[in-house]
Amino acid sequence: MYPYYQYGYPQYQIYPYDFRQNIINGQATWTEGGNITQCNIPWSYNQYMTVAVSTNSPYQCGQTIKVRNPQNAREVIVMVVDTVPNAPETNLNLHRRAFEALGVNPSVGVLSIQFEPSPELEQVKWGKYLLEVTQTAYPNYNVTDYSFVEKTQPSQNQVREVYDYSLQNTQERITVRGTVVYNPTTERVISFDIREL
């Protein structure tokens, strides 16, 4: 039903890195991707909001990165699906659709960007799960930001987590709230819901 089941991608690994890490200035290029990736996650994953990083980069397969175009403040959240041998660590090779989502024509070729890992999302697997559901449910929108709203325990065998996602297309910005209820012992989803606020 969801892409991460189809491709056998290792669902939710937690990647260690410094939460105080500053925003990195770098450059983005673009690609149409290929059929095979180093991460075994297809370029089409998450509506093509995907990226290849340097083999020297600290970012790993499945990790999410927030990329910003400082010229127009457009942002996208992309997932690492591939690597580029020996490229500079500050270079990202975005899928063409992610590059265009930053408000740039591909004819530009190289774009000055700022980027940072998405530590809050990486730490909370259910936030990442709801991000993927939201991106699939809103194919013509790009998720530009997210925030954790709350975590409650309605009963002994149920935990409820709520996240808000900011989405943007060429015409509008919307906020979508995602809610998941799961069993903390078995890690099985009891229910999930997304709705526009």
GUDO-219491 format. One record per residue (C-alpha): x, y, z; residue number from 1; residue in one letter. Coordinates in steps of 0.1 Angstrom, whole numbers. Example, Ala and Ser with C-alpha at 12.3 -4.5 7.8 and 13.67 -1.06 7.14 Angstrom:
{east = 123&north = -45&up = 78&seq = 1&type = A}
{east = 137&north = -11&up = 71&seq = 2&type = S}
***
This chain:
{east = 0&north = 0&up = 0&seq = 1&type = M}
{east = 28&north = 24&up = 8&seq = 2&type = Y}
{east = 61&north = 27&up = -10&seq = 3&type = P}
{east = 83&north = 16&up = 19&seq = 4&type = Y}
{east = 66&north = -18&up = 19&seq = 5&type = Y}
{east = 70&north = -22&up = -18&seq = 6&type = Q}
{east = 107&north = -17&up = -19&seq = 7&type = Y}
{east = 118&north = -34&up = 13&seq = 8&type = G}
{east = 134&north = -2&up = 25&seq = 9&type = Y}
{east = 146&north = -4&up = 62&seq = 10&type = P}
{east = 117&north = 15&up = 77&seq = 11&type = Q}
{east = 128&north = 38&up = 105&seq = 12&type = Y}
{east = 164&north = 39&up = 116&seq = 13&type = Q}
{east = 176&north = 66&up = 140&seq = 14&type = I}
{east = 207&north = 84&up = 128&seq = 15&type = Y}
{east = 230&north = 101&up = 153&seq = 16&type = P}
{east = 241&north = 136&up = 147&seq = 17&type = Y}
{east = 246&north = 169&up = 165&seq = 18&type = D}
{east = 213&north = 187&up = 171&seq = 19&type = F}
{east = 232&north = 220&up = 174&seq = 20&type = R}
{east = 245&north = 216&up = 139&seq = 21&type = Q}
{east = 242&north = 249&up = 120&seq = 22&type = N}
{east = 226&north = 254&up = 86&seq = 23&type = I}
{east = 251&north = 244&up = 59&seq = 24&type = I}
{east = 257&north = 266&up = 28&seq = 25&type = N}
{east = 261&north = 246&up = -3&seq = 26&type = G}
{east = 251&north = 240&up = -39&seq = 27&type = Q}
{east = 224&north = 219&up = -55&seq = 28&type = A}
{east = 224&north = 202&up = -89&seq = 29&type = T}
{east = 196&north = 181&up = -103&seq = 30&type = W}
{east = 192&north = 147&up = -119&seq = 31&type = T}
{east = 164&north = 126&up = -133&seq = 32&type = E}
{east = 177&north = 97&up = -112&seq = 33&type = G}
{east = 180&north = 61&up = -124&seq = 34&type = G}
{east = 165&north = 27&up = -119&seq = 35&type = N}
{east = 191&north = 16&up = -93&seq = 36&type = I}
{east = 202&north = 36&up = -62&seq = 37&type = T}
{east = 228&north = 29&up = -36&seq = 38&type = Q}
{east = 201&north = 29&up = -9&seq = 39&type = C}
{east = 177&north = 6&up = -27&seq = 40&type = N}
{east = 151&north = 34&up = -24&seq = 41&type = I}
{east = 137&north = 46&up = -57&seq = 42&type = P}
{east = 141&north = 82&up = -69&seq = 43&type = W}
{east = 103&north = 83&up = -72&seq = 44&type = S}
{east = 99&north = 78&up = -35&seq = 45&type = Y}
{east = 79&north = 105&up = -16&seq = 46&type = N}
{east = 67&north = 121&up = -49&seq = 47&type = Q}
{east = 103&north = 125&up = -61&seq = 48&type = Y}
{east = 114&north = 146&up = -31&seq = 49&type = M}
{east = 147&north = 127&up = -31&seq = 50&type = T}
{east = 184&north = 135&up = -31&seq = 51&type = V}
{east = 218&north = 120&up = -36&seq = 52&type = A}
{east = 246&north = 130&up = -12&seq = 53&type = V}
{east = 284&north = 127&up = -14&seq = 54&type = S}
{east = 300&north = 94&up = -3&seq = 55&type = T}
{east = 319&north = 117&up = 21&seq = 56&type = N}
{east = 287&north = 131&up = 36&seq = 57&type = S}
{east = 276&north = 122&up = 71&seq = 58&type = P}
{east = 240&north = 118&up = 58&seq = 59&type = Y}
{east = 228&north = 82&up = 53&seq = 60&type = Q}
{east = 202&north = 63&up = 34&seq = 61&type = C}
{east = 167&north = 71&up = 45&seq = 62&type = G}
{east = 177&north = 103&up = 63&seq = 63&type = Q}
{east = 157&north = 134&up = 56&seq = 64&type = T}
{east = 172&north = 168&up = 48&seq = 65&type = I}
{east = 155&north = 202&up = 47&seq = 66&type = K}
{east = 168&north = 222&up = 17&seq = 67&type = V}
{east = 162&north = 260&up = 14&seq = 68&type = R}
{east = 166&north = 283&up = -16&seq = 69&type = N}
{east = 177&north = 315&up = 2&seq = 70&type = P}
{east = 168&north = 337&up = -29&seq = 71&type = Q}
{east = 130&north = 330&up = -25&seq = 72&type = N}
{east = 128&north = 312&up = 9&seq = 73&type = A}
{east = 112&north = 281&up = -8&seq = 74&type = R}
{east = 120&north = 249&up = 12&seq = 75&type = E}
{east = 116&north = 212&up = 6&seq = 76&type = V}
{east = 122&north = 181&up = 27&seq = 77&type = I}
{east = 140&north = 154&up = 8&seq = 78&type = V}
{east = 151&north = 118&up = 15&seq = 79&type = M}
{east = 186&north = 105&up = 8&seq = 80&type = V}
{east = 182&north = 77&up = -18&seq = 81&type = V}
{east = 216&north = 76&up = -35&seq = 82&type = D}
{east = 253&north = 87&up = -33&seq = 83&type = T}
{east = 277&north = 105&up = -55&seq = 84&type = V}
{east = 313&north = 93&up = -53&seq = 85&type = P}
{east = 338&north = 118&up = -39&seq = 86&type = N}
{east = 316&north = 149&up = -44&seq = 87&type = A}
{east = 320&north = 178&up = -20&seq = 88&type = P}
{east = 301&north = 172&up = 12&seq = 89&type = E}
{east = 282&north = 205&up = 7&seq = 90&type = T}
{east = 268&north = 195&up = -27&seq = 91&type = N}
{east = 234&north = 179&up = -30&seq = 92&type = L}
{east = 221&north = 163&up = -62&seq = 93&type = N}
{east = 183&north = 167&up = -60&seq = 94&type = L}
{east = 158&north = 150&up = -82&seq = 95&type = H}
{east = 146&north = 174&up = -109&seq = 96&type = R}
{east = 112&north = 177&up = -92&seq = 97&type = R}
{east = 127&north = 187&up = -59&seq = 98&type = A}
{east = 150&north = 212&up = -76&seq = 99&type = F}
{east = 119&north = 227&up = -94&seq = 100&type = E}
{east = 100&north = 228&up = -61&seq = 101&type = A}
{east = 126&north = 253&up = -48&seq = 102&type = L}
{east = 112&north = 277&up = -74&seq = 103&type = G}
{east = 140&north = 273&up = -100&seq = 104&type = V}
{east = 141&north = 263&up = -136&seq = 105&type = N}
{east = 164&north = 233&up = -143&seq = 106&type = P}
{east = 182&north = 253&up = -169&seq = 107&type = S}
{east = 199&north = 271&up = -140&seq = 108&type = V}
{east = 219&north = 239&up = -135&seq = 109&type = G}
{east = 235&north = 248&up = -102&seq = 110&type = V}
{east = 217&north = 266&up = -73&seq = 111&type = L}
{east = 232&north = 280&up = -41&seq = 112&type = S}
{east = 213&north = 265&up = -12&seq = 113&type = I}
{east = 212&north = 261&up = 26&seq = 114&type = Q}
{east = 204&north = 228&up = 41&seq = 115&type = F}
{east = 202&north = 210&up = 74&seq = 116&type = E}
{east = 192&north = 175&up = 87&seq = 117&type = P}
{east = 157&north = 171&up = 100&seq = 118&type = S}
{east = 166&north = 159&up = 136&seq = 119&type = P}
{east = 131&north = 163&up = 151&seq = 120&type = E}
{east = 116&north = 141&up = 124&seq = 121&type = L}
{east = 144&north = 116&up = 124&seq = 122&type = E}
{east = 141&north = 111&up = 162&seq = 123&type = Q}
{east = 104&north = 103&up = 160&seq = 124&type = V}
{east = 96&north = 75&up = 136&seq = 125&type = K}
{east = 58&north = 82&up = 137&seq = 126&type = W}
{east = 64&north = 118&up = 125&seq = 127&type = G}
{east = 83&north = 104&up = 96&seq = 128&type = K}
{east = 56&north = 78&up = 89&seq = 129&type = Y}
{east = 29&north = 106&up = 88&seq = 130&type = L}
{east = 52&north = 127&up = 66&seq = 131&type = L}
{east = 53&north = 99&up = 40&seq = 132&type = E}
{east = 15&north = 94&up = 42&seq = 133&type = V}
{east = 9&north = 132&up = 38&seq = 134&type = T}
{east = 33&north = 135&up = 8&seq = 135&type = Q}
{east = 15&north = 106&up = -9&seq = 136&type = T}
{east = -19&north = 121&up = -1&seq = 137&type = A}
{east = -10&north = 155&up = -15&seq = 138&type = Y}
{east = 10&north = 147&up = -47&seq = 139&type = P}
{east = 10&north = 183&up = -61&seq = 140&type = N}
{east = 22&north = 198&up = -28&seq = 141&type = Y}
{east = 57&north = 199&up = -13&seq = 142&type = N}
{east = 61&north = 196&up = 25&seq = 143&type = V}
{east = 81&north = 226&up = 36&seq = 144&type = T}
{east = 81&north = 223&up = 73&seq = 145&type = D}
{east = 67&north = 202&up = 102&seq = 146&type = Y}
{east = 62&north = 204&up = 139&seq = 147&type = S}
{east = 55&north = 180&up = 168&seq = 148&type = F}
{east = 22&north = 190&up = 185&seq = 149&type = V}
{east = 17&north = 165&up = 213&seq = 150&type = E}
{east = 20&north = 129&up = 226&seq = 151&type = K}
{east = -7&north = 114&up = 249&seq = 152&type = T}
{east = -15&north = 80&up = 262&seq = 153&type = Q}
{east = -53&north = 75&up = 260&seq = 154&type = P}
{east = -50&north = 40&up = 276&seq = 155&type = S}
{east = -23&north = 16&up = 288&seq = 156&type = Q}
{east = -19&north = 0&up = 254&seq = 157&type = N}
{east = -23&north = 31&up = 232&seq = 158&type = Q}
{east = -1&north = 61&up = 225&seq = 159&type = V}
{east = -13&north = 90&up = 203&seq = 160&type = R}
{east = 11&north = 114&up = 185&seq = 161&type = E}
{east = 1&north = 145&up = 166&seq = 162&type = V}
{east = 22&north = 164&up = 140&seq = 163&type = Y}
{east = 15&north = 194&up = 118&seq = 164&type = D}
{east = 29&north = 196&up = 82&seq = 165&type = Y}
{east = 32&north = 228&up = 61&seq = 166&type = S}
{east = 25&north = 221&up = 25&seq = 167&type = L}
{east = 29&north = 244&up = -5&seq = 168&type = Q}
{east = 22&north = 244&up = -42&seq = 169&type = N}
{east = 23&north = 272&up = -68&seq = 170&type = T}
{east = -10&north = 286&up = -56&seq = 171&type = Q}
{east = -14&north = 281&up = -19&seq = 172&type = E}
{east = 0&north = 270&up = 15&seq = 173&type = R}
{east = -19&north = 246&up = 37&seq = 174&type = I}
{east = -14&north = 229&up = 70&seq = 175&type = T}
{east = -22&north = 192&up = 74&seq = 176&type = V}
{east = -24&north = 176&up = 108&seq = 177&type = R}
{east = -14&north = 140&up = 111&seq = 178&type = G}
{east = -24&north = 118&up = 140&seq = 179&type = T}
{east = -13&north = 82&up = 147&seq = 180&type = V}
{east = -25&north = 59&up = 175&seq = 181&type = V}
{east = -3&north = 29&up = 181&seq = 182&type = Y}
{east = 4&north = 1&up = 206&seq = 183&type = N}
{east = 37&north = 10&up = 223&seq = 184&type = P}
{east = 44&north = -27&up = 232&seq = 185&type = T}
{east = 39&north = -42&up = 197&seq = 186&type = T}
{east = 46&north = -10&up = 177&seq = 187&type = E}
{east = 15&north = -18&up = 156&seq = 188&type = R}
{east = -6&north = 11&up = 142&seq = 189&type = V}
{east = -41&north = 11&up = 156&seq = 190&type = I}
{east = -53&north = 41&up = 135&seq = 191&type = S}
{east = -40&north = 71&up = 116&seq = 192&type = F}
{east = -56&north = 102&up = 102&seq = 193&type = D}
{east = -46&north = 133&up = 82&seq = 194&type = I}
{east = -67&north = 164&up = 77&seq = 195&type = R}
{east = -64&north = 199&up = 66&seq = 196&type = E}
{east = -65&north = 226&up = 93&seq = 197&type = L}
***
